[in-house]
């Protein structure tokens, strides 16, 4: 049954994104002569003194209109922003940094909206969280079969060495490690992580760490739920985690500041989340076509680097390769944060 909470999350995200992103170019409903908030004379749909809208509604119908307006109303800003985010991300980033704010959706507003929609779609499709997709189960089964074949081969070789009177210490170590890996894969295949043979040396470890590991092994589903929830709540942490890596591409630059890198990272993350949404939906139709989405991020990074920082082709190329590596590191750090919060929360 679909996760209906995900739908509510998407609506909440739209409302929050709308609250963060000021309206631009949208007229009011009435023509009061003075602001109802500060009393200043009105010269347009907004007060020039405090910025409040000239119209203040008091009807339930207008309240729900505002809700639908915030969720469904895509004015010119979104239609200008999304095409540029997809095809001209560097120009979008540079224009926003240079001060063209009213014509585009701000990075943080778009980020908030993308976060909620991403988790709504992935929860509904089950391609990232929740039940394991069939292709992941198949991959685990293939890996398990391969490990079992290698284990049988090593055991046979060990027997030969033992009969020949040779040392079997090296084979014993390999066999022991592979048996643990095989047992873990078998537990994952059966979706029963509570019996997975994860070892943990508690000697000298803090008590809270021992308790957290015991809790994770006893109730892994609860830990996974916490990880999913924390990924939803702490997705913003991807921004401060990623910014230092982009800074390393332009160290000690006086032209490009941390603000530039933050806008770059935020818009880039928005695109990656939108790509994840598209890939998740395509995965329901054709997993092979959805897998092609992995080829898109480097191309997008390249175009965004060239447009946002004005670097040449070679400069953008090597920075794209470095940024691709940095992206995996940032994802690893974020995943470690989620696992830590999920286990110790």
LINJOBEL-V52949 format. One line per field, one symbol per residue. phi: phi as a letter, one per 30 degrees, with the letter a starting at -180 (. if undefined). Layout:
BEGIN
phi = ???
END
This chain:
BEGIN
phi = .edddddddddedddddddddddbicddcbbddbddcciddccadbddccidddcbdbcddddddddddddcdcdeddddddddddcbdddeddddddjdcddbddeddddddddddddddddddidbciddddddddddddddddddddddddddddddddddiddcddddddddddddddddddddddhbddcdddcbdddiddddddddddddddbddddddddddddddcedddddddeeddeddbdidddccddedddedddddeddddddddddddddcbedddddddddedddeeddddddcidddddddddddddddddddddddddddddddddcd
END
